[in-house]
Amino acid sequence: MEAAAPKADRPHQGFALPGGTLDLPALSGLLRSLAIYYGRPLRARRMRAFYRQMVRPGDLVFDVGAHVGSRARAFHALGARVVAIEPQPLFAGLLRTILPRERMTLLACALAAHEGETELLVSRRHPTVSTVSPDFAKGLDGAAGFDHVRWDRRVRVPVTTLDRLIETYGMPAFVKIDAEGFEADILAGLSQPVPLLSFEYLPALPAITDACLARLETFGRYRFNAVTGEAQAFLWPDWASPAELRRRLPGLRASGRSGDL
């Protein structure tokens, strides 16, 4: 398993990044994430069955926002070559020990519209919502289900782009993006269409979804389906055009549940 940033970010190789101290809140958050994503063995089986519709042996997959690696492991189990991207130092360090080494590249960085460096807002007790987007944290402050979340640590992390990843590793067959409110900024770092991708939608922040759709429309005629939460199944029997998706989005938002498009 390669543990380095893309070529443009070579000075940031490995996981020698600040902010990885395993204090009690961080340990609590780490254990909570592991319990959520690895505490139900049947979930991993359903995840592999779901992604088998999209990922074939030998495919290249980018897992943007790998967190504890549940999806990266699923892609790998399907025979894919995986580039897993995780900016949180604590979780990047965990992934270094638990991810397979063969056909797996791990990058301890964030993605955005431009290369450089940015500040990661970390929630030690709820690391699944750590983000590089101040607007995300502000938009969810006090929102239903997020009133207990505090972003209580700031960490500087290196940044690269989807374009740079494609230049370095090749064109992916599938890109999964789950970046807590930074999805549109990540897509802004992509200048060409990719065959298949997913990005998270949040009912409380509809402008992010709208910006993602607008960006993808510049690349061609994408069609869309939805996955609610961790259902590991498509919500609709048909795939929607952008116009049809925009008609369906109010229903998704009314449900109050996040998911992926």
C-alpha positions in Angstrom: 0.0 0.0 0.0 1.5 3.3 -1.0 1.1 6.0 1.6 2.0 9.2 -0.2 0.3 12.1 -1.8 0.3 12.6 -5.5 3.4 13.8 -7.3 2.7 17.5 -6.7 2.4 16.9 -3.0 5.5 14.7 -2.3 6.7 16.9 0.6 3.6 15.6 2.5 4.4 11.9 2.2 3.1 9.5 4.8 1.2 10.5 7.9 3.5 12.9 9.8 0.7 15.4 10.1 -0.4 17.4 13.2 -3.6 16.7 15.1 -3.4 13.0 15.4 -3.3 12.8 19.2 -5.5 10.0 20.5 -7.1 11.7 23.5 -10.3 10.5 25.2 -12.7 12.3 22.9 -10.8 11.2 19.8 -10.7 7.6 21.1 -14.4 7.8 21.7 -15.0 9.1 18.2 -12.8 6.4 16.6 -14.5 3.6 18.4 -17.9 5.0 17.5 -17.0 5.1 13.8 -15.6 1.5 13.9 -18.7 0.3 15.6 -21.0 2.0 13.0 -19.1 0.8 10.0 -17.8 -2.6 11.1 -20.2 -3.6 13.8 -22.6 -5.2 11.4 -21.0 -7.9 9.3 -24.1 -8.2 7.0 -23.7 -4.5 6.1 -20.3 -5.3 4.4 -21.9 -8.1 2.4 -24.7 -5.8 1.2 -22.2 -3.1 0.4 -20.2 -5.4 -1.8 -23.4 -6.7 -3.5 -24.5 -3.1 -4.2 -21.2 -1.8 -5.6 -20.8 -5.0 -7.7 -23.3 -3.3 -10.1 -20.7 -0.6 -10.7 -17.2 -1.9 -10.0 -15.5 -4.7 -11.8 -12.2 -6.5 -11.2 -9.4 -4.4 -12.5 -11.3 -1.1 -12.3 -9.7 2.0 -10.8 -11.8 3.5 -8.0 -11.2 6.8 -6.1 -12.7 6.7 -2.6 -12.7 10.4 -1.6 -13.4 10.6 2.1 -12.4 7.0 3.0 -13.0 7.6 6.8 -12.5 4.1 8.4 -12.2 2.4 5.0 -15.4 0.4 4.8 -16.0 1.3 1.2 -12.4 1.1 0.2 -12.3 -2.4 1.5 -15.5 -3.2 -0.4 -14.1 -1.9 -3.7 -10.9 -3.9 -3.1 -12.8 -7.1 -2.3 -14.5 -6.6 -5.8 -11.0 -6.7 -7.4 -10.6 -3.0 -8.0 -7.5 -0.9 -7.7 -8.3 1.7 -5.1 -7.0 5.2 -4.3 -8.3 6.0 -0.8 -8.2 9.7 0.2 -8.6 10.6 3.9 -7.4 14.0 5.4 -8.0 13.2 9.1 -4.6 12.3 10.5 -6.0 9.9 13.1 -8.1 8.0 10.5 -5.4 8.1 7.9 -3.1 6.4 10.4 -5.8 3.8 11.1 -6.2 3.1 7.4 -2.5 2.6 7.0 -2.8 -0.4 9.4 -6.1 -2.0 8.3 -6.3 -1.5 4.6 -4.9 -4.2 2.2 -1.6 -3.3 0.7 -2.1 -4.9 -2.7 -4.0 -2.7 -5.2 -4.4 0.0 -2.6 -3.0 3.5 -2.5 -3.7 5.7 0.6 -3.4 9.5 0.4 -3.4 11.6 3.6 -4.8 14.7 2.1 -8.0 16.6 1.1 -9.3 17.4 -2.3 -10.5 20.8 -3.6 -10.5 23.0 -6.7 -6.8 23.8 -6.4 -3.7 22.2 -4.9 -2.2 23.6 -1.7 -3.1 23.4 1.9 -6.3 23.9 3.9 -7.7 23.8 7.4 -9.6 20.7 8.5 -12.3 21.2 11.1 -12.3 18.0 13.2 -15.1 16.8 15.5 -13.2 14.5 17.8 -16.4 12.8 19.2 -18.1 12.7 15.8 -15.3 12.4 13.2 -17.7 11.4 10.4 -18.7 15.1 10.1 -15.1 16.5 10.2 -14.9 18.9 7.2 -12.8 21.4 5.4 -15.9 23.5 4.7 -16.6 26.3 7.3 -19.9 26.8 5.6 -20.8 23.2 6.2 -20.1 23.5 9.9 -22.0 26.8 10.1 -24.9 25.5 8.1 -25.4 22.5 10.4 -24.9 24.3 13.6 -28.0 23.6 15.6 -29.6 21.6 12.8 -31.7 18.6 13.7 -29.4 15.7 14.5 -26.3 17.9 14.7 -27.1 20.0 17.8 -24.6 17.8 19.8 -21.7 18.1 17.3 -18.8 20.4 18.0 -15.9 21.0 15.7 -13.2 21.3 18.4 -9.9 20.8 16.6 -8.3 22.5 13.6 -5.6 20.7 11.6 -3.6 21.9 8.5 -3.7 19.3 5.7 -2.3 19.1 2.2 -4.8 19.5 -0.8 -4.7 18.0 -4.2 -7.4 17.8 -7.0 -9.3 15.2 -8.9 -7.5 16.3 -12.1 -4.1 15.6 -10.4 -5.3 12.2 -9.2 -6.3 11.3 -12.8 -3.0 12.6 -14.1 -1.1 10.5 -11.5 -3.1 7.3 -11.4 -5.3 7.2 -14.5 -9.0 7.6 -15.3 -11.2 6.0 -12.6 -14.2 3.9 -13.5 -15.9 5.1 -10.4 -15.4 8.1 -8.0 -17.1 8.1 -4.6 -17.2 11.5 -2.9 -18.2 11.9 0.7 -16.6 15.1 2.0 -19.1 16.7 4.4 -20.2 19.7 2.5 -17.1 20.1 0.2 -18.4 18.0 -2.7 -19.0 20.9 -5.0 -15.5 22.3 -4.3 -14.0 18.8 -5.1 -15.9 18.6 -8.4 -14.5 22.1 -9.2 -11.1 20.4 -9.3 -12.3 18.1 -12.1 -12.1 19.4 -15.7 -13.3 16.3 -17.6 -16.1 13.8 -17.3 -15.6 10.5 -15.5 -17.7 7.4 -16.3 -19.5 7.1 -12.9 -19.5 8.9 -9.6 -21.4 9.4 -6.5 -21.6 12.4 -4.1 -23.3 12.9 -0.8 -26.5 15.0 -0.5 -27.7 16.7 2.7 -31.3 17.9 3.0 -30.2 20.8 5.3 -27.8 22.1 2.6 -29.5 21.9 -0.8 -27.2 24.6 -2.4 -24.3 22.1 -2.3 -26.3 19.5 -4.2 -27.4 22.2 -6.7 -23.8 23.2 -7.2 -22.7 19.6 -7.8 -25.4 19.1 -10.4 -24.5 22.3 -12.2 -20.9 21.3 -12.4 -21.6 17.8 -13.7 -23.9 19.3 -16.4 -20.9 21.1 -17.9 -19.4 17.7 -18.7 -22.2 16.0 -20.5 -25.4 14.0 -20.1 -25.2 12.4 -16.7 -28.2 10.5 -15.3 -28.9 10.0 -11.6 -30.3 7.7 -9.0 -30.3 8.0 -5.2 -29.3 5.9 -2.2 -30.8 6.9 1.2 -28.4 6.6 4.1 -26.7 3.2 4.3 -29.5 1.4 2.4 -27.1 -0.1 -0.2 -29.9 0.0 -2.8 -31.1 2.4 -5.4 -34.2 4.4 -4.4 -35.7 4.6 -7.8 -36.3 1.9 -10.5 -35.3 4.4 -13.2 -32.4 6.8 -13.7 -33.3 10.5 -13.8 -32.1 13.3 -16.0 -30.9 16.4 -14.3 -34.2 18.1 -14.9 -36.1 15.1 -13.5 -33.8 14.8 -10.5 -34.4 18.4 -9.6 -38.2 17.6 -9.6 -37.5 14.7 -7.2 -35.1 16.4 -4.9 -37.8 18.2 -2.8 -39.1 14.7 -1.9 -35.6 13.6 -0.8 -35.1 16.7 1.2 -38.5 16.4 2.9 -37.5 13.0 4.2 -34.8 14.6 6.2 -32.4 11.8 5.5 -29.0 12.3 3.8 -27.7 9.9 1.2 -25.8 9.7 -2.1 -26.6 10.6 -5.7 
